[in-house]
Amino acid sequence: MKPYVICLMASSVDGRTHPSRWRPMGTGADWFEKIHDELGGDAWVIGRVTGSEFAKGKPYPATTETFPRQNWFARRDADTYGVVLDAHGKIGWGRSDIGGDPIVVVLTEGVPDSHLAGLRGEGVSYIFAGKSEIDLMLTLDVLNRELGVKRLLVEGGGVANGAFLRAGLIDELNLILCPAVDGASGAPFVFDSTEVDRDRRAPLAAMTLESTRQLGGGVLLLRYLIQNEAAGQ
């Protein structure tokens, strides 16, 4: 069963997501963790670039061991999981959790055995969701079936958010809109894409503004319900 998927992001009024670039500085991005906790997801997911910001380790050393391309879990009893999309196994973690939430890495079958050995050695769970590219619908199915995830928070970066959006998998957007402007090129947007997907549009049929909440200091929380087109339309 597909989990209910909520995208949560904080952005400037021009849709950029790196608070260090915003002017004026210090304008509301600190609300993110508070709203994250309020939304109460069973898991949250980020992409490889954002995941790398949490990593403390180095690439894993070579190994003579071989491992089946099967899901492997260090833990199944957590209240919340931190899921990271790392298709080709680029991140050496040096840790097994982020903020107390056990890490679950989403891989493709082409990752080297050395990476799987490294993840196991650090107690980092992993699942497979494709041969060479990550199948996001399969990812959601595995998270639901194996870990009981019913409510998933998609929290960036922009390329990961955009991939979920274009796959028609996001049910709700919670946007923390901060009274600041980036105003320059080079920073990601709330929803972004790789060069390959630059002309691929999301299958959105409707977005309904469910609520607007003032968080203080000119910061707004906009909650949109998303209706995606049926497959094949």
Buried (B, 14 or more C-beta within 10 A) or exposed (E): EEBBBBBBBBBBBEBBBBBEBBEEEEBBBEBBEEBBEEBEBBBBBBBBBBBBEBBEEEEBEEBEEEBEBEBBBBBEEBEBBBBBBBBBBBBBBEEBBBEEBBBBBBBBEBBBBBBBBBBBEBBBBBBBBBEEEBBBEBBBBBBBEBBEBBBBBBBBBBBBBBBBBBBBBBBBBBBBBBBBBBEEEEBBBBBBBEEEEEEEEBBBEEEEEEEEEEBEEEBBBBBBEBEBEEEEE
